[in-house]
Amino acid sequence: MRRFLLIGLALAATTVAACNTGGGTTPPGQFRSTPSPVPTATPVPTATPLAAAVATSVPVAISSSGNAIATPLPAPSGYTSNLTIPIASAPAGTTIAITSSTTIPASLPVLSHHRVIASVRLPKAATGNTAIFFDSLTPSAPITVAGTISASQAFPSGVLTSGTQYYLGFYDSTQPSPAWETIAGPVTTSDGRTLTFSGSTKSFTMQANALYGIAIFSLASPTTTPPPAPQTLAYLGANTSITVVNAAGVVATTLPIPANGLGLDDAGNVYSMAYPPTPAPVGSGSPTPAPLPPTIAKYDAGSTSVATSYTPSNTSGVFLISAGTGAFSTFGAPNAQNGNGSGAVDEVFDVWDAGSTGGAPSRTITEPFTGVYFGIMAHDGTLYTPHLNGDGTFQYDVYAPGASTPTRTISETIVPADQQANFSPNYAAIGPDGTLYVTEYTFLQPDPLAGLYIYKPDGTEAFAPTTSDANGAGPEGVDVDAGGNVYVVNNNAGYQVNNDYAPQDDSLHDIEVFAPGSTTAARHITGSFNAYPIAAASDGTLFISSFTFNNDGVGENETDSIAAGTSTITTISSSGVSGIVLYDGNRETTGKVRVAASRSSASLGHGGGGLAAHRLAIRRRMAAALKR
């Protein structure tokens, strides 16, 4: 998410250097931002005026392959700032206006309070802290970075002190409650002149014309407690509660929040959609009452009390998808379109923008589709929806944050036009460079269109055949790690069209791993699981859920983790869930949602509601196929 980019481009402001030998280094993946200041008693850092500010506009040079940029950045006399950062995307001619100074630039707020992030676990200073370098920066266009970032700042002699621990503060004016936050550290200097920070980020976009700031500071009383190792927590939503568990199976907490649909934002707030039980008939022979509408609510990080309630226009939504900004959407078919083959099948998206105070949706979007419900929301709130045109061709409509009409479309170009009406995306993920990955499986066999579809930022499309056997393919989930590795879970359970729609068990029990840019699997992970969906942590640790609904009894009803780079499976919950949301960092305080698309459980397709919704999706698809 927005994690180390904060160091990167943010450090672009602090403009730091390619890779000088520095003292300590901050472990990758350990940076998070939470806009909530510590008590006002925190000492105020003071700046030491050593040199004049330097203001300049720096062009962002991107190689033809869109790789990394390694460049020195402006700095006051006697200072040297360098940065190596992987640029995922930026418009041609993009510039960054940077002001570097040993005193705080006028454009930035006073560094009066700083938030100490749990992953750094820095105790409050007893006698104050001192800031020694500032940067402010404003990009002329959106710049997205992802991957490994390295930054180094060189100082004049006498500024740094051997053995002193230094930290990096970050300011993001686009946050709902902007505040200075500690995002990295501690590091020390080994040569008395240089500080070096390094780490990796999933995917983070600096917005055009928005103000960002960096501060390097030290504490008068250095910490004696080393930072804990970063960990990833999985949020598993269920009918009555949310279980928060790490990859080793240790339950951090259980939140008494019902969550048939679940999302998180960058501040750690929880968004939940829950369905109350259907009321019982009022008397003998009475019809069963209609199901009650869902309860949709926001819970502030660490709280189990409803902070905000929302009222959907479509009371039959099944899925909830969210963005790091706090925007979210619920979607599904309206009541009149129950998937039994009568009438058109549409998806209705109720969207609440970031900062919504509750109540009715900010806007409602309806998309025509005749298959498995699908939608994904990017970290910035961009919404991707399916759209089946009247002529049978398929496209994705892309809505920018706040937009009610598509800002662009992504057309399906690989599937022949006369077959696109049968195209059924089920899960999706957005890669570090903005590539959209979509798995397609109709839950009917044979499905000649099943596989992984790859929509690149330059408008080209690629196709990766996924694992199959005599019973066909069945990709049912995809996610991407910080390095761009792609993970696809395969489960070909479904119905056999050529055998009177007889049910078919999953015979694949497989996860494929694709290297960045490859359409051929580099390795497979197999086991006694019938898995969907899949979620990948930044380091490649995987999380899957498995369900025991096969006729042959193979597979467990559980949620598992798989250690990064291995096939080692660890059971972390005795229940399978329809969506898995990952959270990087420590649970003691709010942390960073990994998105991106991010977004594991936000890359929802048919899965919401577990086995029942999976079967409903199959029935919907069967009805649509029989109509044709």
Beta strands, then each sheet from edge to edge (+ up, - down):
strand 1: 46-47
strand 2: 54-59
strand 3: 68-73
strand 4: 80-89
strand 5: 95-101
strand 6: 114-116
strand 7: 129-139
strand 8: 143-154
strand 9: 166-172
strand 10: 180-187
strand 11: 194-206
strand 12: 212-219
strand 13: 232-237
strand 14: 242-246
strand 15: 251-255
strand 16: 261-264
strand 17: 270-274
strand 18: 295-299
strand 19: 306-310
strand 20: 319-322
strand 21: 328-332
strand 22: 346-352
strand 23: 363-368
strand 24: 376-377
strand 25: 383-388
strand 26: 394-399
strand 27: 408-411
strand 28: 425-430
strand 29: 436-440
strand 30: 444-445
strand 31: 451-455
strand 32: 461-464
strand 33: 468-469
strand 34: 472-473
strand 35: 475-480
strand 36: 486-490
strand 37: 494-496
strand 38: 502-504
strand 39: 510-514
strand 40: 523-526
strand 41: 531-536
strand 42: 542-546
strand 43: 558-562
strand 44: 569-573
strand 45: 580-584
strand 46: 592-593
sheet 1: 1+ 7+ 5- 2+
sheet 2: 1+ 7+ 12- 9+ 10- 6-
sheet 3: 3+ 4- 8+ 11-
sheet 4: 15+ 14- 13+ 45- 46+
sheet 5: 16+ 17- 18+ 19-
sheet 6: 20+ 21- 22+ 23-
sheet 7: 24+ 25- 26+ 27-
sheet 8: 28+ 29- 31+ 32-
sheet 9: 30+ 37+ 38-
sheet 10: 33+ 34-
sheet 11: 35+ 36- 39+ 40-
sheet 12: 41+ 42- 43+ 44-
end
